């Protein structure tokens, strides 16, 4: 099943319910409103192929110490929902930027005939500095256009996670500008949008400090936080019935 979305999602904020059994509820201050284009995917009867492309955060090979990354946690949530025939393919590569995704799109993504493509990039792209934001945005838009044209896949666009002051200088200096460019892309294109950075920023720093194993790499807790935001966007966050939602998150 391949469907090209026809309208742009409107991100929203919801407060954590008092007395919730969600282990993250105490500091989950905001969460994305479920996107109909995303929730509709999970409601369909046909198995889907999910392609995750991006950098080391999406690859989840750094600072997780063998724990599941957010893509793997989402895959587990799919299984909890009974979607055992869905396929999740993660071809993210440490150090990659949007240019690398563009150049290798056939090999890492299109050859798998995806129904959904999740893009996770932006941290390494900050090496381009302030003068590189426009080119980053142009390349990103080109990737989305090609995905829609050649695969008909639903595209999920994400801002990166937040970082510590000890992150590389280029990340600290330019993360906000690149995240804002991603938001602009999401406002223009027919995509599902997940704003991880906004949700991390809405959480107390003494909490997100524990979500990072390095200046800019999420640890196991950080990936659980990203998985929570991702799953919320798909309307599938269930603290009562999901073991993924009950994993410890400081």
C-alpha positions in Angstrom: 0.0 0.0 0.0 1.4 3.3 -1.0 -0.3 6.6 -0.5 1.0 10.1 -0.9 -0.3 12.4 1.8 -2.3 15.4 0.7 -2.2 17.8 3.6 0.4 19.0 6.1 -0.1 18.0 9.8 -0.6 20.5 12.5 1.6 19.8 15.4 0.0 20.4 18.8 0.8 20.2 22.5 -0.9 18.1 25.2 -0.3 18.1 28.9 0.5 14.9 30.8 -2.5 13.7 32.7 -2.3 13.9 36.5 -2.0 10.5 38.1 -1.0 8.8 34.8 0.9 5.6 35.0 3.1 6.7 32.2 6.7 6.7 33.7 7.5 9.8 31.5 4.3 11.7 32.5 6.0 13.8 35.2 8.2 15.5 32.6 6.4 14.9 29.3 5.0 18.4 29.4 4.2 18.4 25.7 3.4 15.8 23.1 2.5 15.8 19.4 -1.2 15.5 18.5 -1.7 12.3 16.6 -1.5 13.0 12.9 -4.4 11.5 10.8 -2.0 10.5 8.0 0.1 8.6 10.5 -2.7 7.0 12.5 -4.4 6.0 9.2 -1.3 3.9 8.3 -1.7 1.8 11.5 -5.4 1.3 10.9 -4.9 -0.3 7.5 -5.0 -4.1 7.0 -2.0 -4.4 4.7 1.6 -5.0 5.9 3.8 -2.0 5.5 7.5 -1.5 4.8 9.1 1.2 6.9 12.4 2.7 5.9 14.5 4.6 8.4 17.3 6.7 6.9 19.6 9.2 8.6 22.6 9.6 10.9 24.1 7.9 14.0 21.1 8.9 16.2 18.7 6.9 13.9 21.3 4.1 13.6 21.4 4.0 17.4 24.9 2.5 17.4 26.4 5.1 19.7 26.0 5.3 23.5 23.1 2.9 23.6 25.2 0.1 25.0 23.2 -2.5 23.2 19.8 -1.0 24.1 17.1 -0.5 21.4 17.1 2.7 19.5 13.9 4.6 18.8 13.3 2.8 15.4 13.6 -0.6 17.2 11.3 0.5 19.9 8.7 1.6 17.3 9.1 -1.7 15.6 8.3 -3.5 18.9 5.3 -1.3 19.3 4.1 -2.4 15.9 4.4 -6.0 17.0 2.4 -5.2 20.2 -0.3 -3.8 17.9 -0.4 -7.1 16.0 1.4 -5.7 13.0 3.7 -8.7 12.9 4.0 -8.7 9.1 5.3 -5.1 8.9 9.0 -4.8 7.9 11.2 -2.1 9.5 14.5 -1.4 7.7 17.1 0.9 9.3 19.9 1.9 7.0 21.1 5.0 8.9 24.8 5.6 8.9 26.9 7.4 11.5 28.2 10.8 10.2 25.7 11.1 7.4 24.1 14.3 6.2 21.2 15.0 3.9 23.6 15.0 1.0 24.6 11.4 1.7 20.9 10.4 1.9 20.3 12.1 -1.5 23.3 10.4 -3.1 22.5 6.9 -1.8 18.7 7.1 -1.8 18.3 4.2 -4.3 20.5 1.8 -2.3 19.4 2.7 1.2 15.7 3.2 0.6 14.1 3.1 -2.8 15.1 -0.5 -3.6 13.1 -1.7 -0.6 9.9 -0.2 -2.1 9.0 1.5 1.2 5.5 2.5 2.2 6.8 4.9 4.8 10.2 6.7 4.9 11.4 8.2 8.1 14.2 10.8 7.8 16.4 11.5 10.8 19.2 14.0 10.0 20.3 17.5 10.9 23.0 17.2 13.5 25.9 16.5 11.2 24.5 19.0 8.6 25.3 21.8 11.1 28.9 21.5 9.9 27.7 23.6 7.0 27.3 26.6 9.4 24.8 29.4 8.9 25.7 29.7 5.2 24.8 26.0 4.6 21.2 26.2 5.8 19.7 27.1 2.4 21.5 24.3 0.6 20.5 21.9 3.3 16.9 22.9 2.9 17.0 22.6 -0.9 18.5 19.1 -0.8 16.1 18.0 1.9 13.1 19.2 -0.3 14.6 17.4 -3.3 14.8 14.1 -1.3 11.2 14.4 -0.3 10.1 15.2 -3.8 12.0 12.2 -5.2 10.5 9.9 -2.5 7.0 11.0 -3.3 7.6 10.7 -7.1 9.4 7.4 -7.2 7.9 5.5 -4.3 4.6 7.2 -3.3 5.7 6.6 0.3 4.5 8.6 3.2 7.5 10.7 4.4 8.1 11.4 8.1 10.3 14.5 8.8 11.9 15.0 12.2 13.9 17.6 14.0 17.0 16.3 15.9 17.1 15.7 19.6 18.5 18.5 21.8 22.2 18.4 22.9 24.4 19.3 25.8 26.7 22.4 25.8 29.6 19.9 25.4 28.3 18.9 21.9 30.5 19.8 19.0 30.8 23.6 18.5 29.0 23.5 15.1 26.0 21.7 16.6 25.7 24.0 19.6 26.0 27.1 17.3 23.7 26.0 14.5 21.3 23.4 15.6 18.4 25.8 16.0 18.8 27.2 12.5 18.8 23.8 10.9 15.8 22.6 13.0 13.9 25.7 12.0 14.6 24.9 8.4 13.2 21.4 8.9 10.1 23.0 10.4 9.8 25.2 7.3 10.1 22.2 5.1 7.4 20.3 7.1 5.1 23.4 6.8 5.4 23.4 3.0 5.5 19.7 2.1 2.8 16.9 2.5 4.6 15.0 5.3 4.2 13.8 8.8 6.2 16.0 11.1 7.7 15.1 14.5 9.5 17.9 16.4 11.8 16.0 18.8 13.8 19.2 19.6 10.7 21.1 20.7 9.7 18.3 23.1 13.1 18.0 24.5 13.2 21.7 25.0 9.9 21.6 26.8 11.4 19.1 29.3 13.5 20.2 32.3 17.3 20.2 31.6 18.0 18.2 34.7 15.9 15.5 33.0 17.2 15.6 29.4 20.7 15.6 30.8 20.1 11.9 31.7 18.9 11.2 28.1 22.3 11.8 26.5 25.3 9.5 26.6 27.4 12.1 24.9 27.2 15.8 23.9 24.7 15.0 21.1 24.0 11.3 21.1 21.0 9.9 23.0 21.5 7.0 25.3 18.9 4.3 26.0 16.8 6.8 27.9 17.0 9.4 25.1 15.9 6.8 22.6 12.9 5.9 24.8 12.0 9.6 24.9 12.3 9.9 21.1 10.3 6.7 20.7 7.6 8.1 22.9 7.2 11.2 20.8 7.3 9.2 17.6 4.7 6.7 18.8 2.5 9.6 20.1 2.4 11.1 16.6 1.0 7.8 15.4 -1.6 7.8 18.1 -0.3 4.5 19.5 1.1 5.6 22.9 -0.6 3.4 25.6 1.0 3.4 29.1 -1.6 1.0 30.3 -1.3 -1.7 27.6 2.2 -1.3 26.1 5.4 -2.6 27.6 7.3 -0.2 25.4 5.5 2.7 27.0 6.3 1.4 30.5 10.1 1.3 30.1 11.9 3.4 32.7 12.5 7.0 31.6 14.0 9.4 34.2 
